[in-house]
């Protein structure tokens, strides 16, 4: 979604940028996945929104920024999850957020609207403080101002599709809930979830999917739809651009509220993904929470190798969770699969090649065990 408005030329915006006055919206802005719900509101009532060029950003505040130096991220994910090519000088609508990505960046919300970075293609602005050795420098942006309306800074929480009340409880009757976790980023969690979802869907179940934690992006959402999900939501639907550094009460509530929203849609089974690895701070706390454990019937664990599978399954079982199977990247290798199967036999956890999870017989036997 590109928002095109009849507004003053960009040089007029630049002229006002360093003054305390509000600034009209620039003429053409590319919205991002994370800001899609805000962008929809702006498109309906563009005259109600303007920019505040001097402010202290908070997590979730929406910023209009100019791309000044393209490097690591060369595209931005649109509200429709299309990968739009970035050009220097392009204006984008982002949300400030903290990012934890062991294979990419560590980033935080800066203290002012000074130049910073595009830290995720889904539309996250932040200040990168750590970079993986294999990553290029982050793409640089120049914030023009925070989006505002009716005298208030706009936050993605203001336009969330679902609320996240902290007082939560599980319904008396609920569908089966499966959580997909992994050793790390890029361990195969999303593919494992999609294949599991597809297999259950083929068996005649209504399967809904959600992503509880991570960094806002539409890739997984589209994948789960393609796999056959009857409904898909993620943390951005609750108004969170990312979940890194979110206080635990909100993480806990987010998980239960997501289960309840998906259950209300009539699903027989709900499958959720939890981002990054099981030692990541928010994830580690969530896995040991009694209400979360009560809400999750079983876990499918994605790992990169046999050692990771063994350590991860052991940690999950010690935390009190039932592990139904191990899968993920390791199953691309017959040798790694055999190693994992041998070491997990004593834990009574089968190792199932990821794409075998698309077979109804396989997943039904797995969940009946």
C-alpha atoms as one frame of an Amber mdcrd trajectory, in Angstrom:
protein
   0.000   0.000   0.000   1.502   3.275  -1.142  -0.227   6.323   0.281  -0.319
   9.109  -2.277  -1.567  12.449  -0.977  -1.981  15.959  -2.286   0.478  17.584
   0.057   3.334  20.110  -0.112   6.498  19.025  -1.890   9.174  17.279   0.141
  11.424  20.343   0.221   8.695  22.046   2.261   8.811  19.149   4.714  12.596
  19.386   4.976  12.356  23.119   5.580  10.139  22.549   8.618  11.874  19.450
   9.921  14.028  21.140  12.519  11.311  23.396  13.886   8.793  22.576  16.569
   5.815  23.028  14.236   3.795  20.116  12.938   4.479  19.121   9.347   1.956
  18.050   6.699   2.306  14.525   5.392   4.630  14.260   2.386   3.125  13.424
  -1.023   3.951   9.711  -1.338   4.748   7.236   1.433   5.286   3.465   1.202
   3.565   1.736   4.104   5.042  -1.437   5.602   3.612  -4.689   6.931   4.013
  -3.655  10.553   2.223  -0.328   9.991  -0.510  -1.745   7.726  -3.399  -1.082
  10.111  -2.291   2.522  10.654  -1.822   2.995   6.907  -5.387   1.877   6.310
  -6.655   4.587   8.633  -4.440   7.227   6.997  -5.708   6.252   3.572  -9.309
   6.767   4.701  -8.720  10.151   6.397  -5.396  11.599   5.218  -6.216  15.145
   6.274  -6.477  14.042   9.919  -2.797  13.077  10.120   0.410  15.120  10.245
   4.014  14.815  11.406   5.668  15.941  14.635   9.346  16.537  13.756  10.732
  16.714  17.309   9.737  14.059  19.830  11.062  11.150  21.874  10.027   7.916
  20.157   8.544   5.006  22.068   8.123   1.381  21.061   5.367   1.212  18.450
   5.353   4.900  17.525   4.878   5.362  13.788   7.533   7.329  11.912   7.775
   8.622   8.359  11.408   8.300   7.281  13.562   8.832   4.214  15.849   6.064
   2.950  19.322   7.629   2.849  21.746   4.715   2.396  20.688   1.277   1.153
  22.716  -1.633   2.463  21.512  -4.786   4.225  17.781  -4.333   3.642  17.159
  -3.506   0.002  13.423  -4.101   0.103  10.537  -3.331   2.408   7.587  -5.618
   2.979   4.317  -3.956   2.035   1.018  -4.420   3.893   0.174  -7.104   1.325
   3.538  -8.814   2.022   5.015  -7.874  -1.348   8.746  -7.140  -1.248   8.932
  -3.575  -2.575  12.317  -2.445  -3.901  13.807   0.491  -2.014  15.366   3.509
  -3.704  17.404   6.153  -1.959  15.170   9.098  -1.140  12.029   6.962  -0.862
   9.701   7.715   2.036   8.516   4.831   4.190   6.108   4.358   7.104   7.772
   2.371   9.893   7.226   1.566  13.554   9.946   2.009  16.156  10.871  -1.260
  17.825  13.571  -3.257  19.566  14.972  -6.176  17.574  16.664  -9.383  18.698
  17.912 -11.475  15.765  20.985 -13.567  16.496  21.694 -14.070  12.774  21.239
 -10.379  11.944  20.968  -7.414  14.319  20.501  -6.320  17.876  18.668  -2.988
  17.790  16.911  -0.638  20.193  14.529   2.294  20.033  16.659   5.479  19.975
  16.144   8.403  22.320  15.343  10.940  19.602  14.555  11.321  15.907  18.146
  11.375  14.751  19.163   9.244  11.741  19.003   5.534  12.544  18.317   2.271
  10.710  15.773   0.083   8.981  16.334  -2.974  11.165  13.761  -5.327   9.621
  12.119  -5.469   6.200   8.709  -5.772   7.846   8.979  -2.094   8.750  10.960
  -1.611  11.980  13.022   1.494  12.753  15.742   1.327  15.396  19.360   1.899
  16.274  21.562  -1.111  15.530  24.142  -1.830  18.225  25.339  -5.333  17.270
  25.736  -6.953  13.822  26.341 -10.571  12.856  29.645 -11.028  11.025  27.886
 -12.224   7.866  25.561  -9.212   7.660  26.128  -5.996   5.745  25.734  -2.693
   7.540  22.081  -1.780   8.172  20.155   0.401   5.746  20.160   3.992   6.987
  17.091   6.187   7.381  16.392   9.817   8.263  13.189  10.251  10.303  11.079
  13.215   9.157   8.714  13.028  12.102   6.358  10.903  14.139   2.873  10.438
  12.759   0.211  12.210  14.819  -3.519  12.880  14.832  -5.830  14.841  17.139
  -2.857  16.108  19.154  -1.517  12.617  19.905   1.437  10.652  18.552   0.193
   7.609  16.629   1.253   4.215  17.962   0.478   0.925  16.238  -1.349  -0.093
  19.429  -3.936   2.596  18.684  -5.088   0.730  15.579  -4.654  -2.872  16.721
  -7.162  -5.435  15.492  -7.235  -7.115  18.925  -6.704  -5.914  22.477  -4.277
  -7.532  24.894  -5.785  -7.279  28.389  -3.411  -8.481  31.089  -6.115 -10.319
  33.036  -6.445 -13.592  31.131  -7.889 -17.051  31.596  -8.440 -20.125  29.496
 -11.956 -21.064  28.336 -13.539 -24.201  29.777 -13.635 -25.747  26.301 -10.785
 -25.077  23.911  -9.145 -26.648  20.882  -5.908 -28.608  20.927  -2.915 -26.249
  21.080   0.501 -27.102  19.612   3.530 -24.846  20.012   6.425 -24.933  17.554
   9.761 -23.884  19.033  13.355 -24.184  17.919  17.001 -24.044  18.845  17.483
 -20.671  17.177  16.537 -18.333  14.375  16.548 -20.246  11.061  16.148 -23.670
  12.649  13.100 -24.438  10.489  10.260 -23.451  12.810   8.036 -21.760  10.233
   8.410 -24.530   7.666   7.778 -27.169  10.333   4.632 -25.355  11.453   3.377
 -24.978   7.878   3.906 -28.650   7.099   2.240 -29.745  10.344  -0.650 -27.394
   9.623  -0.977 -28.752   6.089  -1.052 -32.354   7.291  -3.742 -31.631   9.879
  -5.755 -29.657   7.358  -5.634 -32.559   4.892  -6.956 -34.835   7.624 -10.107
 -32.696   7.797  -9.296 -30.486  10.753  -9.890 -26.751  10.902  -6.459 -25.427
  11.831  -5.666 -21.859  12.897  -2.150 -20.476  13.289  -0.477 -17.676  15.184
   2.939 -16.215  15.862   3.312 -15.091  19.464   6.770 -13.496  19.481   9.337
 -12.106  17.066   9.788  -9.174  14.709   6.906  -7.963  12.547   6.892  -9.618
   9.102   4.262 -11.079   6.817   6.253 -13.998   5.377   5.100 -16.535   7.935
   1.526 -15.294   7.830   1.361 -15.880   4.077   3.038 -19.282   4.419   0.471
 -20.432   6.968  -2.395 -19.261   4.770  -0.898 -21.175   1.846  -0.589 -24.300
   4.003  -4.334 -24.293   4.675  -4.915 -22.275   7.856  -8.497 -21.149   8.427
  -7.236 -18.104  10.337  -3.820 -16.549  10.946  -2.874 -13.776  13.350   0.367
 -12.548  14.871   1.547 -10.143  17.560   1.272  -7.185  15.167  -2.514  -7.702
  15.153  -2.365  -6.891  18.872  -0.376  -3.711  18.243   3.206  -4.869  18.850
   5.815  -4.187  16.137   8.201  -6.587  17.899   8.126  -8.441  21.212  11.797
  -8.122  22.253  12.099  -6.378  25.652   8.324  -6.469  26.149   7.509  -6.975
  29.814   6.586 -10.536  30.707   3.025  -9.750  31.811   2.265  -8.573  28.273
   4.008 -11.564  26.662   2.042 -13.943  28.859  -1.232 -12.183  28.139  -0.438
 -12.033  24.429  -0.034 -15.797  24.242  -3.295 -16.553  26.035  -5.274 -13.857
  24.210  -3.978 -15.192  20.895  -5.064 -18.725  21.800  -8.505 -17.416  22.737
  -8.968 -15.352  19.566  -8.027 -18.324  17.385 -10.211 -20.681  19.418 -13.173
 -18.334  19.000 -12.784 -18.685  15.225 -13.884 -22.313  15.416 -10.519 -24.070
  15.043 -10.124 -27.735  15.970  -6.394 -27.199  16.441  -4.369 -24.060  17.075
  -0.668 -24.051  16.197   1.577 -21.212  17.321   5.178 -20.310  16.603   7.469
 -18.804  19.202  10.425 -16.998  17.656  14.176 -17.427  18.109  15.583 -20.084
  20.439  14.404 -21.425  23.772  17.149 -19.530  25.617  16.000 -16.137  24.317
  14.856 -14.096  27.333  11.124 -13.712  26.739  10.801 -17.272  25.407  12.636
 -18.801  28.364  10.249 -17.105  30.802   7.153 -18.040  28.810   8.034 -21.729
  28.655   8.173 -21.883  32.452   4.916 -20.042  33.049   2.243 -22.279  34.567
  -0.661 -20.785  32.598   1.226 -21.103  29.306   2.061 -24.717  30.128  -1.572
 -25.393  30.945  -2.654 -23.925  27.613  -0.224 -25.903  25.406  -0.924 -29.593
  24.837   2.309 -30.451  23.035   5.435 -29.030  21.407   7.091 -29.805  18.091
  10.755 -28.804  18.271  12.834 -27.648  15.292  16.610 -28.035  15.473  19.632
 -27.533  13.250  21.534 -30.636  14.387  21.313 -33.652  16.669  23.082 -31.961
  19.568  20.651 -29.027  19.434  17.694 -31.410  19.248  18.887 -33.364  22.270
  19.608 -30.279  24.382  16.399 -28.532  23.380  14.125 -31.503  24.013  15.742
 -32.082  27.384  15.288 -28.431  28.363  11.639 -28.433  27.303  10.847 -31.646
  29.139  12.583 -30.377  32.266  10.454 -27.233  32.023   7.356 -29.441  32.138
   6.283 -29.427  28.476   5.323 -32.468  26.413   7.501 -32.741  23.285   5.648
 -34.653  20.563   8.441 -34.674  17.968  11.661 -33.120  16.732  11.983 -31.861
  13.170  13.374 -28.830  11.340  16.585 -28.155   9.441  18.393 -31.204  10.833
  16.033 -33.510   8.898  17.475 -32.247   5.614  20.411 -34.529   6.450  19.774
 -38.289   6.703  22.853 -38.635   8.900  21.814 -35.851  11.284  18.307 -37.321
  11.374  19.676 -40.741  12.336  21.903 -39.202  15.025  18.978 -37.291  16.505
  16.669 -40.301  16.383  19.222 -42.371  18.285  19.849 -39.798  20.988  16.140
 -38.953  21.441  14.928 -42.559  21.587  15.400 -42.593  25.328  13.265 -39.462
  25.673  10.513 -41.151  23.625  10.561 -38.296  21.083  10.471 -39.289  17.399
  12.375 -37.363  14.739  10.144 -36.649  11.742  11.407 -35.161   8.470   9.770
 -31.777   8.025   7.894 -32.495   4.823   6.573 -35.826   6.101   4.463 -33.734
   8.467   2.263 -32.888   5.472   0.969 -36.472   5.520  -2.279 -36.825   7.518
  -1.394 -40.310   8.746   1.942 -39.090  10.129   0.559 -36.140  12.071  -2.450
 -38.050  13.359  -0.248 -40.794  14.780   2.050 -38.169  16.236  -0.702 -36.345
  18.073  -2.498 -39.490  19.202   0.688 -40.795  20.864
